[in-house]
């Protein structure tokens, strides 16, 4: 499987975001909308990857 470098990170408000690196979305990468839980962010990331 292709290594995308996508990470799930907590922001300063305690919400979780999906961070996609510049190697996938040049030139700056992409940060998703915040999700209330890590599990929801992880599920959303999986759905994006497999679509």
C-alpha positions in Angstrom: 0.0 0.0 0.0 1.2 3.5 -0.8 2.5 5.4 2.3 0.6 8.7 2.3 2.0 10.2 5.5 -1.5 11.2 6.7 -1.6 11.8 10.4 -4.3 12.4 13.0 -3.4 15.3 15.4 -5.1 17.0 18.3 -5.5 20.7 18.1 -5.3 23.3 20.9 -9.1 23.0 21.4 -9.0 19.2 22.1 -10.4 18.4 18.6 -8.9 16.0 16.2 -7.8 16.9 12.6 -6.5 14.9 9.6 -3.2 16.3 8.4 -2.3 15.4 4.8 1.3 16.3 3.9 2.5 18.5 0.9 3.8 15.3 -0.8 0.1 14.4 -1.3 -1.4 17.9 -1.7 1.3 20.3 -2.8 2.4 22.9 -2.1 1.3 23.2 1.6 -0.7 20.0 2.5 -4.2 20.0 3.8 -5.8 20.0 7.3 -9.3 18.7 7.6 -12.2 20.2 9.6 -11.9 19.3 13.3 -13.6 16.2 14.6 -14.8 15.8 18.2 -13.0 12.5 18.8 -9.9 10.7 17.5 -12.0 7.8 16.4 -14.2 10.0 14.2 -11.2 11.5 12.6 -9.6 8.1 12.0 -12.8 6.8 10.4 -13.0 9.9 8.1 -9.4 9.5 7.1 -10.0 5.8 6.2 -13.0 6.8 4.1 -10.9 9.4 2.2 -8.1 7.0 1.5 -10.2 4.2 0.2 -12.6 6.3 -1.9 
